[in-house]
Amino acid sequence: MNEYLLWKEFRNGDLTAYAVIYKRYFFVLYKYGKKMCHDHELIKDCIQDLFIKIWNNRENLRDTTSIKYYLFTSLKRKLLDTLETPHMKFATDKEILDDDLVEMADFSYEEETPSNWKNIAKAMTQLSAHQQKLLKLKFSENLTNKEIAEELGITIQSVYNAVFKALKSIRKQLVVVLVLMLNFFGL
């Protein structure tokens, strides 16, 4: 079925057309979203919100010959709007969500921990107990932000805020350690 007719049937309330659009574009939208954001759960949430929004507003939507282009544009706008809010901005900050930092965040306090983990563990002790628990749930137990919020009885926004502040604090402390090491070795 061509895009124009599929979209028209969807706009007329055809659930089958809606399901076809969802199945055809969810994964493509997800891959597209990963290019703009590192928070995979946020991408999925935005896609879900997008599909709910277009279903609820289907009668007011304009005709299109490219559903893919329409959905890509809508998802991009939704992600940018979400990421521009202060509590979400960290998701696009490559310095804060640096893959190396995430991989090192094992939070093990054992003697045999590599030195870079020891620095992170030391930086962790400077965090509040609440921030430490959030980071442990996020990185050691691999819980999503939604799961953390449910477990701790707080909002997802609170999870984002606290994780952002904790990672920012750890990063600042690690930069200080790096600067001291560079000065010590005369580099």
C-alpha positions in Angstrom: 0.0 0.0 0.0 1.4 3.4 -0.9 2.2 5.9 1.9 -0.5 8.4 1.0 -3.3 5.8 1.2 -1.9 4.2 4.4 -1.7 7.7 6.0 -5.2 8.5 4.9 -6.6 5.3 6.4 -4.7 5.9 9.6 -6.2 9.5 9.8 -9.6 8.0 9.3 -9.1 5.9 12.4 -8.1 2.6 10.9 -6.2 0.7 13.7 -4.7 -1.7 11.2 -3.1 1.2 9.3 -1.9 2.6 12.6 -0.4 -0.8 13.5 1.3 -1.1 10.1 2.8 2.4 10.5 4.0 1.5 14.0 5.6 -1.8 13.0 7.1 -0.3 9.8 8.7 2.7 11.5 9.4 2.0 15.2 12.8 0.4 14.7 13.8 2.9 12.0 12.9 5.8 14.3 14.8 4.2 17.2 18.0 3.9 15.0 17.5 7.5 14.0 17.0 8.7 17.6 20.3 7.0 18.7 22.1 9.4 16.4 20.9 12.3 18.6 20.7 10.8 22.0 22.5 8.2 24.2 19.6 7.5 26.4 17.9 4.5 24.8 15.0 4.5 27.2 14.3 8.2 26.4 14.3 7.5 22.7 11.8 4.7 23.2 9.6 7.0 25.4 9.7 9.8 22.8 8.7 7.4 20.0 5.9 6.0 22.2 4.8 9.6 23.0 5.0 10.5 19.3 2.7 7.5 18.3 0.2 8.4 21.0 0.2 12.0 19.9 -0.4 11.2 16.3 -3.2 8.8 17.1 -4.9 11.3 19.4 -4.5 14.1 16.8 -4.9 12.0 13.7 -8.0 13.9 12.5 -6.0 17.2 12.5 -2.9 15.9 10.8 -2.1 17.0 7.2 -1.8 14.6 4.3 1.7 13.3 3.6 3.3 11.3 0.9 6.2 10.4 3.1 5.3 9.0 6.5 8.9 8.3 7.3 9.9 12.0 6.7 6.9 13.1 8.8 7.8 10.8 11.7 11.5 11.6 11.5 10.8 15.3 11.7 8.4 14.8 14.6 10.8 12.6 16.5 13.7 15.0 16.0 11.5 17.9 17.3 10.3 15.8 20.3 13.9 14.7 21.2 15.3 18.2 20.9 12.5 19.7 23.0 13.1 17.0 25.6 16.9 17.3 25.6 16.8 21.1 25.8 15.1 21.1 29.2 17.7 21.6 31.9 17.2 18.1 33.5 17.7 16.3 30.2 20.6 18.3 28.7 23.1 15.9 30.0 21.9 13.2 27.6 23.6 15.1 24.7 26.7 16.0 26.6 29.3 13.6 25.2 31.7 14.6 28.0 29.4 13.5 30.7 28.1 10.4 29.0 31.5 9.5 27.7 31.5 5.7 27.1 34.8 5.4 28.9 33.3 6.8 32.1 30.2 4.6 31.8 32.4 1.5 31.3 34.6 2.4 34.3 31.7 2.9 36.6 31.9 -0.5 38.2 31.8 1.0 41.7 33.8 -1.9 43.2 35.7 -1.0 46.3 38.0 -4.1 46.4 41.8 -3.9 46.6 42.2 -5.5 43.1 40.2 -2.8 41.4 42.2 -1.1 38.6 43.5 2.4 39.5 41.0 4.2 37.3 38.1 2.5 39.2 39.8 3.4 42.5 39.6 7.0 41.4 35.9 6.7 40.6 35.3 4.8 43.8 37.0 7.6 45.7 35.0 10.2 43.9 31.9 8.3 44.7 32.5 8.7 48.4 32.1 12.4 47.9 28.6 11.9 46.7 25.5 11.8 48.9 24.2 8.4 49.8 21.2 9.0 47.5 23.4 9.8 44.5 25.5 6.7 45.2 22.5 4.5 45.3 21.2 6.0 42.1 24.5 5.4 40.3 24.7 1.9 41.7 21.2 1.1 40.4 21.9 2.7 37.0 25.3 1.3 36.2 25.8 -1.8 38.4 22.3 -3.2 38.3 21.6 -1.8 34.8 18.1 -0.5 35.7 16.4 2.0 33.4 15.6 5.5 34.7 11.9 4.4 34.9 12.8 1.3 37.0 14.9 3.4 39.3 12.1 6.0 39.7 9.6 3.2 40.6 12.0 1.5 43.0 12.8 4.7 44.9 9.4 6.2 44.6 10.6 9.3 42.9 9.9 10.9 39.5 11.9 10.1 36.4 12.9 13.7 36.3 14.4 13.4 39.7 16.4 10.4 38.5 17.7 12.3 35.5 18.6 15.3 37.7 20.4 13.3 40.4 22.3 11.1 37.9 23.4 14.2 36.0 24.6 15.9 39.1 26.4 12.8 40.3 28.2 12.2 37.0 29.1 15.8 36.8 30.6 15.8 40.3 32.6 12.6 39.5 33.9 14.0 36.3 35.1 17.2 38.0 36.9 15.2 40.6 38.5 13.0 38.0 39.7 16.0 36.0 41.3 17.4 39.2 43.1 14.0 39.7 44.3 14.1 36.1 45.6 17.7 36.4 47.5 16.8 39.5 49.0 13.8 37.8 50.0 15.8 34.8 51.6 18.5 37.0 53.4 15.8 39.1 54.9 14.2 35.9 55.7 17.7 34.4 53.5 17.1 31.4 
